[in-house]
């Protein structure tokens, strides 16, 4: 069984961007992964959170499993 990291390894650098919602653009790789893994709900949460900075074009998010079904999403 191939790991997700190995399966998606070819998406290492954004090349093309896809409009996800009005005003929000995702790399083509992230968009494809969200469709294949059925996790567009996670991207919606990230897109509609208040931005930490109006001057930064990129944000880095982490999703960490705490215990059982408990997770922490952090920018």
Sine and cosine of phi, psi and omega as CSV:
sin_phi,cos_phi,sin_psi,cos_psi,sin_omega,cos_omega
0.00,0.00,0.76,-0.65,-0.05,-1.00
-1.00,0.07,0.67,-0.74,0.02,-1.00
-0.96,0.27,0.38,-0.93,0.04,-1.00
-0.88,0.48,-0.61,0.79,0.02,-1.00
-0.87,0.49,-0.68,0.73,0.02,-1.00
-0.93,0.36,-0.67,0.75,-0.04,-1.00
-0.88,0.47,-0.64,0.77,-0.06,-1.00
-0.98,-0.19,0.22,0.98,-0.06,-1.00
-0.84,0.54,-0.48,0.87,-0.05,-1.00
-0.95,0.31,-0.20,0.98,0.07,-1.00
-1.00,-0.06,0.92,0.40,-0.10,-1.00
-0.99,-0.13,-0.33,0.94,-0.01,-1.00
-0.56,-0.83,0.76,-0.65,-0.02,-1.00
-0.91,0.42,0.72,-0.69,0.04,-1.00
-0.89,-0.45,-0.83,0.56,0.00,-1.00
-0.91,-0.42,0.44,-0.90,-0.01,-1.00
-0.86,-0.51,0.54,-0.84,-0.04,-1.00
-0.85,-0.53,0.70,-0.72,0.05,-1.00
-0.96,0.28,0.84,-0.54,-0.04,-1.00
-1.00,-0.01,-0.82,0.58,0.16,-0.99
-0.68,-0.73,0.23,-0.97,-0.04,-1.00
-0.78,0.63,0.91,-0.42,0.03,-1.00
1.00,-0.01,-0.09,1.00,0.00,-1.00
-0.90,-0.44,0.79,-0.61,0.00,-1.00
-0.86,-0.50,0.66,-0.75,0.03,-1.00
-0.88,-0.48,0.47,-0.88,0.13,-0.99
-0.89,0.46,0.46,-0.89,0.00,-1.00
-0.85,0.53,-0.63,0.78,0.01,-1.00
-0.89,0.45,-0.73,0.68,0.01,-1.00
-0.89,0.45,-0.63,0.77,0.02,-1.00
-0.88,0.48,-0.72,0.69,0.00,-1.00
-0.90,0.44,-0.66,0.75,0.03,-1.00
-0.89,0.46,-0.68,0.73,-0.02,-1.00
-0.89,0.46,-0.56,0.83,0.04,-1.00
-0.95,0.31,-0.75,0.66,-0.04,-1.00
-0.89,0.45,-0.59,0.81,-0.07,-1.00
-0.99,-0.12,0.03,1.00,0.03,-1.00
0.82,0.58,0.77,0.64,-0.02,-1.00
-0.80,-0.60,0.53,0.84,0.05,-1.00
-0.90,0.44,-0.40,0.92,0.07,-1.00
-0.86,0.51,-0.61,0.79,0.02,-1.00
-0.92,0.39,-0.67,0.74,0.02,-1.00
-0.92,0.39,-0.56,0.83,0.07,-1.00
-0.89,0.45,-0.68,0.74,0.04,-1.00
-0.86,0.51,-0.73,0.69,-0.03,-1.00
-0.90,0.43,-0.71,0.71,-0.05,-1.00
-0.90,0.43,-0.57,0.82,-0.12,-0.99
-0.99,-0.14,0.18,0.98,0.14,-0.99
-0.98,0.18,0.46,-0.89,0.08,-1.00
-0.87,0.49,0.69,-0.72,-0.01,-1.00
-0.96,0.27,0.62,-0.78,0.01,-1.00
-0.97,0.25,-0.41,0.91,-0.02,-1.00
-0.47,-0.88,0.74,-0.68,0.02,-1.00
-0.98,0.19,-0.25,0.97,-0.07,-1.00
-1.00,-0.09,-0.30,0.95,-0.02,-1.00
-1.00,0.08,0.73,-0.69,0.02,-1.00
-1.00,0.08,-0.41,0.91,-0.05,-1.00
-0.85,-0.53,0.54,-0.84,0.13,-0.99
-0.79,-0.61,0.51,-0.86,0.04,-1.00
-0.90,-0.44,0.81,-0.59,-0.06,-1.00
-0.88,-0.47,0.51,-0.86,0.11,-0.99
-0.79,-0.62,0.60,-0.80,0.10,-1.00
-0.87,-0.49,0.90,-0.45,-0.09,-1.00
-0.85,-0.52,0.75,-0.67,0.06,-1.00
-0.99,0.17,0.76,-0.65,0.01,-1.00
-1.00,-0.10,-0.89,0.45,-0.05,-1.00
-0.35,-0.94,0.75,-0.66,0.02,-1.00
0.85,0.52,-0.88,-0.48,0.01,-1.00
-0.98,-0.19,0.28,0.96,-0.01,-1.00
-1.00,-0.06,0.78,-0.63,-0.02,-1.00
-0.75,-0.66,0.38,-0.92,0.10,-1.00
-0.82,-0.57,0.81,-0.58,0.06,-1.00
-0.95,-0.30,0.82,-0.58,-0.12,-0.99
-0.64,-0.77,0.64,-0.77,0.06,-1.00
-0.99,-0.15,0.00,0.00,0.00,0.00
